[in-house]
Amino acid sequence: MLHVNLDPETEKDLAFWAKRSGQSMDDIALEAIREKIEELEDIALLERALADPDAGTTVSLEQMRRELGLDA
């Protein structure tokens, strides 16, 4: 179980938004943590892609347009 000590101003803000949104403070904090984890995962994927840009499949712009149906 994770326990987080918030500074008074952050706790006040969290309580305000929890009340305003009808969510619990725990739900808002959990959602924020999940979003941060997703962001960190995206950054890690980007860093790997930038480290070896030739590792993935490449397609021409024309092929991509065809695959996305943008040739109209």
LINPEQUI-V805222 format. One record per backbone hydrogen bond with DSSP energy under -1.0 kcal/mol. CO is the residue of the C=O (numbers start at 1). NH is the residue of the N-H. If there is no record, write none. Layout:
CO/NH  CO/NH
This chain:
7/11  8/12  9/13  10/14  11/15  12/16  13/17  14/18  15/19  16/20  17/21  18/22  18/23  24/28  25/29  26/30  27/31  28/32  29/33  30/34  31/35  32/36  33/37  34/38  35/39  36/40  37/41  38/42  39/43  40/44  41/45  42/46  43/47  44/48  45/49  46/50  47/51  48/52  52/55  60/64  61/65  62/66  63/67  64/68  65/70  66/69
